[in-house]
């Protein structure tokens, strides 16, 4: 019998700046519990834990509509 130790990949929190429409609709489920949002005047910031920036953007897109990404 062998013992198996799982090593989980470490997730980094990515700060994503984006623009959104005047009316926003959200889809919130268990997979979005660790995403934090701040939205004001069609501009928003999201703190998304993910393995990379692309995955972070996909996670945010699955929760809400983003019109444009703002790069730092």
C-alpha positions as CSV (number, residue, x, y, z in Angstrom):
1,X,0.0,0.0,0.0
2,X,1.3,3.4,-0.9
3,X,0.6,6.8,0.5
4,X,-0.2,9.5,-2.0
5,X,0.5,13.2,-1.1
6,X,-1.3,15.7,-3.4
7,X,0.6,18.9,-4.1
8,X,-1.8,21.6,-5.3
9,X,-0.6,24.2,-7.7
10,X,-0.2,27.6,-5.9
11,X,-2.6,30.2,-7.1
12,X,-1.7,33.9,-7.3
13,X,-4.2,36.7,-6.9
14,X,-4.3,38.7,-10.1
15,X,-5.6,42.3,-10.1
16,X,-7.6,42.9,-13.3
17,X,-8.7,46.3,-14.4
18,X,-11.6,46.4,-16.9
19,X,-14.4,48.4,-18.4
20,X,-18.0,47.2,-18.4
21,X,-21.4,48.4,-19.7
22,X,-23.8,50.6,-17.9
23,X,-25.9,47.6,-16.8
24,X,-24.1,44.6,-15.3
25,X,-25.5,41.2,-14.7
26,X,-23.7,38.7,-12.6
27,X,-23.7,34.9,-12.4
28,X,-22.5,33.9,-9.0
29,X,-21.9,30.3,-8.0
30,X,-19.5,28.3,-5.7
31,X,-16.6,28.7,-8.1
32,X,-16.8,32.6,-7.7
33,X,-16.6,32.8,-3.9
34,X,-13.0,33.9,-3.9
35,X,-13.4,36.7,-6.5
36,X,-13.6,40.3,-5.1
37,X,-15.0,43.2,-7.3
38,X,-15.0,46.9,-7.1
39,X,-17.0,48.7,-9.9
40,X,-17.6,52.4,-10.3
41,X,-18.6,54.5,-13.4
42,X,-18.2,51.6,-15.8
43,X,-14.6,50.9,-14.6
44,X,-13.8,48.0,-12.4
45,X,-11.1,46.2,-10.5
46,X,-11.3,42.5,-9.7
47,X,-9.0,40.4,-7.5
48,X,-9.0,36.9,-8.9
49,X,-7.0,33.9,-7.6
50,X,-5.8,31.8,-10.5
51,X,-2.7,30.0,-11.9
52,X,-2.1,32.7,-14.6
53,X,-3.6,35.9,-15.9
54,X,-5.4,34.2,-18.8
55,X,-7.2,31.8,-16.3
56,X,-8.1,34.8,-14.1
57,X,-9.7,36.6,-17.1
58,X,-11.7,33.5,-18.0
59,X,-12.9,33.1,-14.4
60,X,-14.1,36.7,-14.4
61,X,-15.7,36.4,-17.8
62,X,-17.7,33.3,-16.5
63,X,-19.1,35.6,-13.8
64,X,-19.8,38.8,-15.7
65,X,-19.4,40.6,-19.1
66,X,-16.2,42.6,-19.6
67,X,-16.1,45.0,-22.5
68,X,-12.4,45.9,-22.4
69,X,-9.3,45.0,-20.4
70,X,-7.2,47.9,-19.1
71,X,-3.5,47.0,-18.9
72,X,-1.3,48.4,-16.1
